[in-house]
Amino acid sequence: QVQPVESGGGSVQSGGSLRLSCAASESTWRFGLVGWYRQAPGNKRELVASIVSGENTNYADSVKGRFAISRDTAKNTVFLQMDSLKPEDTGVYYCNSPVPLFQGPWGRGTQVTVSP
């Protein structure tokens, strides 16, 4: 299986925006399910956004209204638009299936750092 490749992270001030991209293999898209995860220092990896069926999306309460997940199926690419960023959004962001049974290998992730 091919690892996904996440990109687009960086350092921004609170209130700023970033757009993350994930170039994924078909295994990451299995059954059309794909998600973005975040791992903050010292914390477990958590699912923050996902496409669960068709174009239906789910978001963690902490990012609802600020983050938007989308995809370009033809290019096997998933995006995460992040607006109104907060320091607690800091972490490494990864893409993979939101269903553990369908998860493929993890990529290296992309670092997001939000300063106050």
LINJO-V856766 format. One record per backbone hydrogen bond with DSSP energy under -1.0 kcal/mol. NH is the residue of the N-H (numbers start at 1). CO is the residue of the C=O. If there is no record, write none. Layout:
# LINJO-V856766
<<NH/CO> <NH/CO>>
This chain:
# LINJO-V856766
<<5/23> <7/21> <12/113> <14/115> <15/85> <16/13> <18/82> <20/80> <21/7> <22/78> <23/5> <24/76> <28/25> <32/29> <33/30> <34/51> <35/96> <36/49> <37/94> <38/46> <39/92> <43/40> <46/38> <48/36> <49/36> <50/58> <51/34> <52/56> <56/53> <58/50> <60/48> <63/60> <64/60> <66/63> <67/63> <68/81> <70/79> <72/77> <76/73> <77/72> <78/22> <79/70> <80/20> <81/68> <82/18> <83/66> <85/16> <89/86> <90/87> <91/112> <92/39> <93/110> <94/37> <96/35> <102/99> <103/100> <110/93> <112/91> <113/10> <115/12>>
